[in-house]
Amino acid sequence: MHHIAQPKQQKGAVLIFCLVFLLVLTMMGVASMESSVLEERMAGNLQDYNAAFQAAEASLQVGETWLMDQITWPATSNDGSTTVWSRDSMDPNSSDSLHWWQDSTRQTSSWWGDNAIEVSDVEGVATAPHYVLEEMSTITSGQSIGIGSGLQSRVRVFHRITARGSGVGDSAVVQLQSTFVKTYE
């Protein structure tokens, strides 16, 4: 007697295992794609911030160069009409602990456009960078820091330069400041 082998009944274990394995692979793929998208956004934001920083730095250098080129002591004003603002003349509320550049009313590109000096030759940014020059203090006499040179009769003027730059989009904004000392006859 010859027996013909009967096929064994399938239980479906391999099918279930394959479906679970495909589900795990799909979840790993989705997580990997989400991670890639997040990294791409982070890189874009960093690039935008770097563009804003470079624009603010360029604006700061233009302001320093302008001061360096001045032969005579520049006049100050309370409205910026002379290019150099008087100290704290822009502070809307001197009783609070905020400086003018920290005040939210002065954080808009329209305020900077109306009150600051534009640097127009910076490319690749949404809004041209600007800078504000302020006279901080003057020293008219005193000892020189040079050894043995004695009293100084020249005026030393301390200026604060505040620069603002934006990135490729207006969402990245950087403000920088420097103190610039210039001696006038």
MIDOSE-1310 file (N, C-alpha, C; in nm, 2 decimals, decimal comma, always signed):
residues 185
mhhi	+0,08/-0,11/+0,00/+0,00/+0,00/+0,00/+0,09/+0,12/+0,00; +0,05/+0,20/-0,08/+0,12/+0,32/-0,10/+0,04/+0,44/-0,05; +0,11/+0,51/+0,04/+0,03/+0,63/+0,10/+0,07/+0,76/+0,03; -0,03/+0,83/+0,00/+0,00/+0,96/-0,05/+0,00/+1,06/+0,06
aqpk	+0,11/+1,14/+0,07/+0,12/+1,23/+0,18/+0,02/+1,34/+0,17; -0,05/+1,36/+0,28/-0,14/+1,47/+0,29/-0,07/+1,60/+0,33; -0,11/+1,70/+0,27/-0,04/+1,83/+0,31/-0,09/+1,86/+0,45; +0,01/+1,91/+0,53/-0,02/+1,95/+0,67/-0,10/+2,08/+0,66
qqkg	-0,18/+2,10/+0,76/-0,26/+2,22/+0,77/-0,17/+2,34/+0,81; -0,18/+2,45/+0,74/-0,11/+2,57/+0,77/-0,17/+2,64/+0,88; -0,09/+2,69/+0,97/-0,14/+2,76/+1,09/-0,14/+2,91/+1,07; -0,06/+2,96/+0,97/-0,05/+3,11/+0,94/+0,06/+3,18/+1,03
avli	+0,14/+3,10/+1,10/+0,24/+3,17/+1,18/+0,34/+3,25/+1,10; +0,38/+3,20/+0,99/+0,48/+3,27/+0,90/+0,42/+3,40/+0,85; +0,29/+3,39/+0,81/+0,23/+3,51/+0,77/+0,22/+3,62/+0,88; +0,18/+3,58/+0,99/+0,17/+3,67/+1,11/+0,31/+3,73/+1,14
fclv	+0,41/+3,64/+1,14/+0,55/+3,69/+1,16/+0,59/+3,79/+1,06; +0,56/+3,77/+0,93/+0,60/+3,86/+0,83/+0,53/+3,99/+0,84; +0,40/+3,99/+0,87/+0,33/+4,11/+0,89/+0,38/+4,20/+1,01; +0,41/+4,13/+1,12/+0,47/+4,20/+1,23/+0,61/+4,26/+1,19
fllv	+0,69/+4,18/+1,12/+0,82/+4,23/+1,08/+0,81/+4,35/+0,98; +0,71/+4,35/+0,89/+0,69/+4,46/+0,80/+0,64/+4,58/+0,88; +0,56/+4,56/+0,98/+0,51/+4,67/+1,06/+0,63/+4,74/+1,14; +0,72/+4,66/+1,19/+0,84/+4,71/+1,26/+0,93/+4,79/+1,16
ltmm	+0,95/+4,73/+1,04/+1,03/+4,80/+0,94/+0,97/+4,93/+0,90; +0,83/+4,93/+0,88/+0,76/+5,06/+0,84/+0,78/+5,16/+0,95; +0,77/+5,13/+1,08/+0,78/+5,22/+1,19/+0,92/+5,28/+1,19; +1,02/+5,19/+1,17/+1,16/+5,24/+1,17/+1,18/+5,34/+1,05
gvas	+1,13/+5,31/+0,94/+1,14/+5,40/+0,82/+1,07/+5,53/+0,84; +0,95/+5,53/+0,90/+0,88/+5,66/+0,93/+0,96/+5,74/+1,03; +1,01/+5,67/+1,14/+1,09/+5,74/+1,24/+1,22/+5,80/+1,18; +1,28/+5,73/+1,09/+1,40/+5,78/+1,02/+1,37/+5,90/+0,94
mess	+1,26/+5,90/+0,87/+1,22/+6,01/+0,78/+1,19/+6,13/+0,87; +1,12/+6,12/+0,98/+1,09/+6,23/+1,07/+1,22/+6,29/+1,12; +1,31/+6,20/+1,16/+1,44/+6,25/+1,21/+1,52/+6,33/+1,10; +1,51/+6,28/+0,98/+1,58/+6,35/+0,87/+1,51/+6,49/+0,84
vlee	+1,38/+6,50/+0,85/+1,31/+6,62/+0,83/+1,35/+6,72/+0,94; +1,35/+6,67/+1,06/+1,39/+6,76/+1,18/+1,53/+6,81/+1,16; +1,63/+6,72/+1,12/+1,76/+6,76/+1,10/+1,78/+6,87/+0,99; +1,70/+6,85/+0,88/+1,70/+6,95/+0,77/+1,65/+7,08/+0,82
rmag	+1,54/+7,08/+0,90/+1,49/+7,21/+0,95/+1,59/+7,28/+1,04; +1,66/+7,20/+1,13/+1,76/+7,25/+1,22/+1,88/+7,31/+1,14; +1,92/+7,25/+1,03/+2,03/+7,30/+0,95/+1,98/+7,43/+0,88; +1,86/+7,43/+0,83/+1,81/+7,56/+0,77/+1,80/+7,67/+0,87
nlqd	+1,76/+7,64/+0,99/+1,75/+7,75/+1,09/+1,89/+7,80/+1,13; +1,99/+7,71/+1,14/+2,12/+7,75/+1,17/+2,18/+7,83/+1,05; +2,15/+7,80/+0,93/+2,20/+7,87/+0,82/+2,13/+8,01/+0,82; +2,01/+8,02/+0,85/+1,94/+8,15/+0,86/+2,00/+8,23/+0,97
ynaa	+2,02/+8,17/+1,09/+2,09/+8,25/+1,20/+2,22/+8,30/+1,16; +2,30/+8,21/+1,10/+2,44/+8,26/+1,05/+2,43/+8,37/+0,95; +2,33/+8,37/+0,87/+2,32/+8,49/+0,77/+2,28/+8,61/+0,85; +2,19/+8,60/+0,95/+2,16/+8,72/+1,03/+2,28/+8,77/+1,11
fqaa	+2,36/+8,68/+1,16/+2,48/+8,72/+1,24/+2,57/+8,79/+1,15; +2,60/+8,73/+1,03/+2,69/+8,80/+0,94/+2,64/+8,94/+0,89; +2,51/+8,95/+0,87/+2,46/+9,08/+0,84/+2,47/+9,18/+0,95; +2,45/+9,14/+1,07/+2,47/+9,23/+1,19/+2,61/+9,26/+1,20
easl	+2,70/+9,17/+1,19/+2,85/+9,19/+1,20/+2,89/+9,29/+1,09; +2,84/+9,28/+0,97/+2,88/+9,37/+0,86/+2,83/+9,51/+0,89; +2,71/+9,52/+0,95/+2,65/+9,65/+0,98/+2,74/+9,71/+1,10; +2,78/+9,63/+1,19/+2,86/+9,68/+1,30/+2,99/+9,74/+1,25
qvge	+3,05/+9,67/+1,16/+3,18/+9,71/+1,10/+3,16/+9,84/+1,02; +3,05/+9,86/+0,95/+3,02/+9,98/+0,88/+3,01/+10,10/+0,97; +2,94/+10,08/+1,09/+2,93/+10,18/+1,19/+3,07/+10,22/+1,25; +3,15/+10,12/+1,28/+3,29/+10,14/+1,33/+3,37/+10,22/+1,23
twlm	+3,36/+10,18/+1,10/+3,44/+10,25/+1,00/+3,40/+10,39/+0,99; +3,27/+10,42/+0,99/+3,22/+10,56/+0,99/+3,28/+10,64/+1,10; +3,28/+10,59/+1,22/+3,34/+10,66/+1,33/+3,49/+10,68/+1,31; +3,55/+10,58/+1,26/+3,70/+10,59/+1,24/+3,73/+10,70/+1,14
dqit	+3,65/+10,71/+1,04/+3,67/+10,81/+0,94/+3,65/+10,96/+0,98; +3,58/+10,98/+1,10/+3,55/+11,11/+1,14/+3,67/+11,18/+1,19; +3,70/+11,30/+1,14/+3,81/+11,38/+1,18/+3,78/+11,47/+1,30; +3,66/+11,52/+1,29/+3,61/+11,60/+1,41/+3,50/+11,53/+1,48
wpat	+3,49/+11,57/+1,61/+3,39/+11,51/+1,70/+3,25/+11,53/+1,64; +3,18/+11,42/+1,61/+3,05/+11,43/+1,55/+2,94/+11,48/+1,65; +2,86/+11,56/+1,61/+2,75/+11,62/+1,69/+2,65/+11,51/+1,72; +2,58/+11,52/+1,84/+2,48/+11,43/+1,88/+2,34/+11,50/+1,87
sndg	+2,24/+11,42/+1,87/+2,10/+11,47/+1,87/+2,01/+11,37/+1,94; +1,90/+11,41/+1,98/+1,80/+11,33/+2,05/+1,71/+11,26/+1,95; +1,72/+11,29/+1,82/+1,63/+11,23/+1,72/+1,71/+11,16/+1,61; +1,84/+11,15/+1,62/+1,92/+11,08/+1,52/+1,95/+11,15/+1,40
sttv	+1,91/+11,28/+1,39/+1,93/+11,36/+1,27/+2,08/+11,39/+1,24; +2,16/+11,37/+1,34/+2,31/+11,40/+1,32/+2,38/+11,27/+1,31; +2,32/+11,16/+1,29/+2,38/+11,03/+1,28/+2,41/+10,97/+1,41; +2,46/+11,05/+1,51/+2,49/+11,00/+1,64/+2,39/+11,04/+1,74
wsrd	+2,33/+10,95/+1,81/+2,23/+10,98/+1,91/+2,29/+11,01/+2,04; +2,22/+11,10/+2,12/+2,27/+11,13/+2,26/+2,24/+11,00/+2,34; +2,32/+10,99/+2,45/+2,30/+10,87/+2,53/+2,16/+10,86/+2,59; +2,11/+10,74/+2,58/+1,98/+10,70/+2,63/+1,86/+10,79/+2,58
smdp	+1,88/+10,86/+2,47/+1,77/+10,94/+2,42/+1,66/+10,86/+2,35; +1,69/+10,74/+2,32/+1,59/+10,65/+2,26/+1,52/+10,56/+2,36; +1,55/+10,57/+2,48/+1,49/+10,49/+2,58/+1,35/+10,54/+2,62; +1,24/+10,47/+2,58/+1,11/+10,53/+2,60/+1,07/+10,53/+2,75
nssd	+1,13/+10,45/+2,83/+1,09/+10,45/+2,97/+1,22/+10,43/+3,05; +1,28/+10,53/+3,10/+1,41/+10,52/+3,17/+1,39/+10,47/+3,31; +1,27/+10,46/+3,36/+1,24/+10,41/+3,49/+1,25/+10,25/+3,50; +1,23/+10,19/+3,38/+1,23/+10,04/+3,39/+1,38/+10,00/+3,37
slhw	+1,40/+9,87/+3,39/+1,54/+9,82/+3,38/+1,58/+9,78/+3,24; +1,50/+9,80/+3,14/+1,53/+9,76/+3,01/+1,60/+9,88/+2,93; +1,70/+9,84/+2,86/+1,77/+9,93/+2,77/+1,68/+9,95/+2,64; +1,70/+10,05/+2,57/+1,62/+10,08/+2,45/+1,62/+9,96/+2,35
wqds	+1,73/+9,89/+2,34/+1,74/+9,78/+2,24/+1,67/+9,66/+2,29; +1,64/+9,65/+2,42/+1,56/+9,54/+2,47/+1,41/+9,56/+2,47; +1,37/+9,68/+2,45/+1,23/+9,72/+2,45/+1,16/+9,66/+2,33; +1,04/+9,59/+2,35/+0,97/+9,52/+2,24/+0,93/+9,62/+2,13
trqt	+0,91/+9,75/+2,16/+0,86/+9,84/+2,06/+0,98/+9,87/+1,96; +1,10/+9,84/+2,00/+1,21/+9,87/+1,91/+1,27/+9,74/+1,85; +1,19/+9,64/+1,85/+1,23/+9,51/+1,80/+1,18/+9,48/+1,66; +1,11/+9,58/+1,60/+1,06/+9,56/+1,47/+1,15/+9,62/+1,36
ssww	+1,14/+9,56/+1,24/+1,22/+9,61/+1,13/+1,18/+9,75/+1,09; +1,05/+9,78/+1,11/+1,00/+9,92/+1,07/+1,06/+10,02/+1,16; +1,08/+9,99/+1,29/+1,14/+10,09/+1,39/+1,29/+10,11/+1,34; +1,36/+10,00/+1,31/+1,50/+10,01/+1,27/+1,51/+10,09/+1,14
gdna	+1,42/+10,06/+1,05/+1,42/+10,13/+0,92/+1,40/+10,28/+0,94; +1,32/+10,32/+1,04/+1,29/+10,47/+1,06/+1,39/+10,54/+1,14; +1,47/+10,46/+1,23/+1,55/+10,53/+1,33/+1,70/+10,49/+1,32; +1,74/+10,40/+1,23/+1,88/+10,35/+1,23/+1,93/+10,38/+1,08
ievs	+2,06/+10,36/+1,07/+2,13/+10,38/+0,94/+2,13/+10,24/+0,87; +2,08/+10,24/+0,75/+2,07/+10,12/+0,67/+2,21/+10,09/+0,60; +2,24/+9,96/+0,60/+2,36/+9,92/+0,52/+2,30/+9,84/+0,41; +2,31/+9,90/+0,29/+2,23/+9,84/+0,17/+2,31/+9,74/+0,09
dveg	+2,44/+9,72/+0,11/+2,51/+9,63/+0,02/+2,53/+9,49/+0,07; +2,45/+9,45/+0,17/+2,45/+9,31/+0,22/+2,35/+9,23/+0,14; +2,39/+9,12/+0,08/+2,30/+9,04/+0,00/+2,26/+8,92/+0,07; +2,15/+8,86/+0,02/+2,10/+8,73/+0,07/+2,03/+8,73/+0,20
vata	+1,98/+8,85/+0,24/+1,90/+8,86/+0,37/+1,77/+8,93/+0,33; +1,67/+8,90/+0,42/+1,53/+8,95/+0,39/+1,52/+9,10/+0,41; +1,59/+9,15/+0,51/+1,58/+9,29/+0,54/+1,73/+9,35/+0,55; +1,75/+9,46/+0,49/+1,89/+9,52/+0,50/+1,92/+9,54/+0,65
phyv	+2,05/+9,52/+0,69/+2,09/+9,54/+0,83/+2,10/+9,69/+0,86; +2,09/+9,73/+0,98/+2,09/+9,86/+1,03/+2,18/+9,87/+1,15; +2,23/+10,00/+1,18/+2,30/+10,02/+1,30/+2,26/+10,16/+1,36; +2,28/+10,17/+1,49/+2,26/+10,29/+1,56/+2,39/+10,33/+1,63
leem	+2,42/+10,46/+1,62/+2,54/+10,51/+1,69/+2,49/+10,59/+1,81; +2,55/+10,57/+1,93/+2,52/+10,65/+2,04/+2,65/+10,70/+2,11; +2,65/+10,82/+2,15/+2,76/+10,87/+2,23/+2,74/+10,84/+2,37; +2,83/+10,76/+2,43/+2,81/+10,71/+2,57/+2,87/+10,81/+2,67
stit	+3,00/+10,85/+2,66/+3,06/+10,94/+2,75/+3,18/+11,00/+2,69; +3,23/+11,10/+2,75/+3,35/+11,17/+2,70/+3,45/+11,19/+2,82; +3,57/+11,18/+2,79/+3,68/+11,20/+2,88/+3,77/+11,31/+2,83; +3,77/+11,42/+2,89/+3,85/+11,54/+2,84/+3,98/+11,56/+2,90
sgqs	+4,01/+11,49/+3,01/+4,15/+11,50/+3,07/+4,18/+11,37/+3,15; +4,30/+11,36/+3,19/+4,34/+11,24/+3,26/+4,47/+11,18/+3,21; +4,51/+11,08/+3,27/+4,64/+11,02/+3,24/+4,62/+10,93/+3,11; +4,73/+10,93/+3,03/+4,73/+10,84/+2,92/+4,76/+10,70/+2,96
igig	+4,72/+10,60/+2,89/+4,75/+10,47/+2,92/+4,89/+10,43/+2,87; +4,95/+10,52/+2,79/+5,09/+10,51/+2,74/+5,18/+10,54/+2,85; +5,28/+10,46/+2,87/+5,38/+10,48/+2,98/+5,46/+10,61/+2,95; +5,46/+10,70/+3,05/+5,54/+10,82/+3,05/+5,49/+10,93/+2,96
sglq	+5,37/+10,92/+2,91/+5,33/+11,02/+2,82/+5,25/+11,13/+2,90; +5,22/+11,12/+3,02/+5,16/+11,22/+3,10/+5,02/+11,25/+3,07; +4,97/+11,37/+3,10/+4,83/+11,41/+3,08/+4,80/+11,42/+2,93; +4,67/+11,38/+2,90/+4,62/+11,39/+2,77/+4,53/+11,51/+2,76
srvr	+4,55/+11,59/+2,66/+4,47/+11,71/+2,64/+4,36/+11,68/+2,53; +4,37/+11,56/+2,47/+4,27/+11,53/+2,37/+4,14/+11,47/+2,43; +4,03/+11,49/+2,36/+3,90/+11,43/+2,40/+3,89/+11,29/+2,36; +3,86/+11,20/+2,45/+3,83/+11,06/+2,41/+3,68/+11,04/+2,43
vfhr	+3,62/+10,99/+2,32/+3,47/+10,98/+2,32/+3,44/+10,83/+2,31; +3,35/+10,78/+2,39/+3,31/+10,64/+2,39/+3,17/+10,64/+2,32; +3,16/+10,55/+2,22/+3,04/+10,53/+2,14/+2,99/+10,39/+2,16; +2,86/+10,37/+2,16/+2,81/+10,24/+2,15/+2,74/+10,22/+2,02
itar	+2,78/+10,11/+1,95/+2,72/+10,08/+1,82/+2,63/+9,96/+1,84; +2,50/+9,97/+1,80/+2,41/+9,86/+1,81/+2,37/+9,83/+1,67; +2,39/+9,70/+1,63/+2,36/+9,66/+1,49/+2,25/+9,55/+1,50; +2,17/+9,55/+1,39/+2,06/+9,45/+1,38/+2,07/+9,39/+1,24
gsgv	+2,07/+9,26/+1,23/+2,06/+9,19/+1,10/+1,96/+9,08/+1,10; +1,90/+9,06/+0,99/+1,81/+8,95/+0,97/+1,86/+8,85/+0,88; +1,81/+8,73/+0,88/+1,85/+8,62/+0,80/+1,78/+8,62/+0,66; +1,78/+8,50/+0,60/+1,71/+8,48/+0,47/+1,56/+8,51/+0,49
gdsa	+1,51/+8,48/+0,60/+1,37/+8,51/+0,64/+1,38/+8,61/+0,76; +1,27/+8,67/+0,79/+1,27/+8,77/+0,90/+1,25/+8,70/+1,03; +1,25/+8,57/+1,04/+1,23/+8,50/+1,17/+1,36/+8,50/+1,24; +1,48/+8,50/+1,18/+1,61/+8,50/+1,25/+1,66/+8,64/+1,25
vvql	+1,68/+8,70/+1,37/+1,72/+8,83/+1,39/+1,84/+8,83/+1,49; +1,94/+8,90/+1,47/+2,06/+8,91/+1,56/+2,09/+9,05/+1,58; +2,11/+9,09/+1,71/+2,16/+9,22/+1,75/+2,29/+9,20/+1,81; +2,39/+9,29/+1,77/+2,52/+9,29/+1,82/+2,55/+9,44/+1,87
qstf	+2,64/+9,45/+1,96/+2,69/+9,58/+2,01/+2,84/+9,58/+2,03; +2,89/+9,70/+2,01/+3,04/+9,72/+2,04/+3,05/+9,85/+2,10; +3,16/+9,87/+2,17/+3,20/+10,00/+2,23/+3,32/+10,05/+2,15; +3,31/+10,17/+2,10/+3,42/+10,22/+2,01/+3,47/+10,35/+2,08
vkty	+3,60/+10,36/+2,09/+3,66/+10,47/+2,15/+3,74/+10,55/+2,05; +3,72/+10,68/+2,04/+3,78/+10,76/+1,94/+3,84/+10,88/+2,01; +3,96/+10,92/+1,97/+4,03/+11,04/+2,03/+4,02/+11,15/+1,93; +3,97/+11,27/+1,97/+3,96/+11,39/+1,89/+4,05/+11,49/+1,94
e	+4,10/+11,58/+1,85/+4,19/+11,69/+1,89/+4,11/+11,80/+1,97
